[in-house]
Amino acid sequence: MPDLPRSTSMATGAFDLNWDAGGDWCRPGALWGNTSWTTEELCLSFLDAVTLEFGCPAASAWSLDPVSQSLLLVGLHGIERADLKTFTLRCSDNLSGVAVSRKRISRFPNLREVTGDGRSFCHLHLAEAMGLTGMLSVPVLNTINLNQVLLVVNLFAAGGELPPPESESRLYFLAARLASAVEACLHERCIRYANRLPIVLGKAQKWSQDRLCGAVARLIKEAVCCDAVAIYLESVDRRRLDLAGSADPNHLYQRMTRTDVSAMRSWQRNREVLYVDLDQGAQAAPGKGHRDSDEVVSGACVPLQALSGQSRGVIQCLNRCHHVSQGALRPFTYDDVAVIEAIGRSFSPQLEILQAEQRRIESLNRLAHELRVPVVAFRAALERVRNECQANGYKFQFDHFEEMGTYCDVMNRLLKELDIMRRGPQRIPLNPQPTYLLRQIIAPACRFVRPLLLEAGFDRNAISYSGLTNIPDLYVDRGLMTQVVFNLLDNAIKYYQGDATAFAIKIEGGESPDGYELLFRDHGIGVEPGDEQIIFDSGVRGRNAHHYDVAGEGIGLWLARAIVRRHGGDLFLRNKSSPTEFVLSLPSSLELDPPPDDLAVDD
């Protein structure tokens, strides 16, 4: 089948579809050997065939929106889309709505007459220009439920008679053919794209909300051939919608004002919303930037449902064009809704995971807030006690204030780690400044882990370092880089299982081909073969950690590497055991300039 643009009509013969064929061609897999056609493409082919057979100069096909009881344009024959003043027809106002209500062919010999219930033909300007005199409306019914109208096909006469009444049986036959073809192709499209989603999501290297929702948005954009797609998820408190991912190459959502209203309505009612807005530009909100005053927008909002069927977000699709070329606009139909819903249902299991992750992050937010207050209060009280002791000449045998201050620093380090865990390392802003690694990074980190050394029964001076004086000042975030060193030292302490008196950590600094390296060497339990890479993944721990029953959440190395990569460097395992060696590398460019703000992090 040729790859034809969907906004243009297809000439007669563009498809070799025999609408009069017998047999069971309408079954999936037997529909002319191809079930990948869209409803628009099928309708255009159908209009070509029926206008030729019945000698009609023009015809149109409209899809029914059963929620709003309106008809949405699908295809035209003999009429230019740019000549239409609207792409939607209200069934209660337009002649075509009669066929929807009656569910049988309706004849209108005079397009200028108004029915008894006030319905009229809304395109009289076309009737005048083209000499159209009458219209025959043919409902296309669901093959399973004959009370459901899928489409309405309008055949027009120009200066002559409409097809005679005896031709109606033939039209019913052809309409049933069209219904079968539409249902077969739509069924195949839904299955095809729903089955593709797990494959698309499986290609994501890391699972995060923006990556997964972005992948879903891109697949939907391809499936319904629209300009932009956005995925909104409800907040943890279920009071608002937050943008979770999008496929919007032209930044269409930044210029729309009706986006939130339609999405909210779809989410709150747990129902799809279709609309064509011809006056979008007139609704430009102040402070939102420039918008074209002649913009035409078509939108579709479909609830993103959990496995329970409750609405947990919204999938919103948009098409746009200018009034001067509004004939190119393609309104969304219920066929698009069916495809979007199929992809959404396929995404429901991953949606449950994302919502659980949102709840986890919210819990971490509350925990970080609750912990930060007492830590600050404790440090303030400690300083008051220190000052009072100094003022009154009180002295202790040991420097308890230094020890308690160190524990406060450790708690602040853990709170910093908690903050990065909940926000993600790529969202933590860097505060790089020229830093002497030995005095401002290594020494403080060694001081922070001293309570951990004493608790494990190790010598407080078990950490030694060399070669660091040769490393120049580098632009790094001191707090974050201290967190990296702290995590590496903390791991070495936790994973040591030998004689406490033999415990030692060596830190060696030196140059590398691309910059500078810090080597961390210890003689702990090491890393099992095959675990060299996965130990850097979030929430993943090496097998040795489970063998020796060492507590942990699999966060430390993931966090440390993400921070180092934010600086343009890397953290990797050089030797997995006897001794275990981790290498922290930093580029030489940090001597002169801070790391770029937009540096990508594979988290």
Buried (B, 14 or more C-beta within 10 A) or exposed (E): EEEBEEBEBBEBEBBEBEBEEEEEBBEEEEBBEEBEBBBBBBBBBBBBBBBEBBEBBBBBBBBBBEEBEBBBBBBBBBBEBEEBEBBBBBBEBBBBBBBBBEEEBBBBEEBEEEBEEEBBBBBEEBBEEBBBBBBBBBBBBEBEEEEBBBBBBBBBBBEEEBBEEEBBEBBBEBBBBBBBBBBBBBBBBBBBBBEBBEEBBEEEEEEBBBBBBBBBBBBBBBBBBBBBBBBBBBEBEEEEBEBBBBBBEEEBBEBBBBBBBBBBBBBEEEEBBBBBBBEBBEBBEEEEEEBEEBBBBBBBBBBBBBEEEEBBBBBBBBBBBBBEEBBBBBBBBBBBBBBBBBBBBBBBEBBBEBBEEBEEBBEBBEEBEEBBEEBEEBBEEBEEEBEEBEEEEEEEEEEEBEEBBBBBBBBBBBBBBBBBBBBBBBEBEBEBEBBBBBEBBBBBBBBBBBBBBEEBEBEEEBBEBEBBEEBEEBBBBBBBBBBBBBBBBBBBBBBBEEEEEEBBBBBBBEEEEBBBBBBBBBBBBBBBEEBBEBBBBBEBBBBBBEEEEBEBEBBBBBBBBBBBBBBBBBBBBBBBBEBBBBBBBBBBBBBEEBBEEEEEBEB
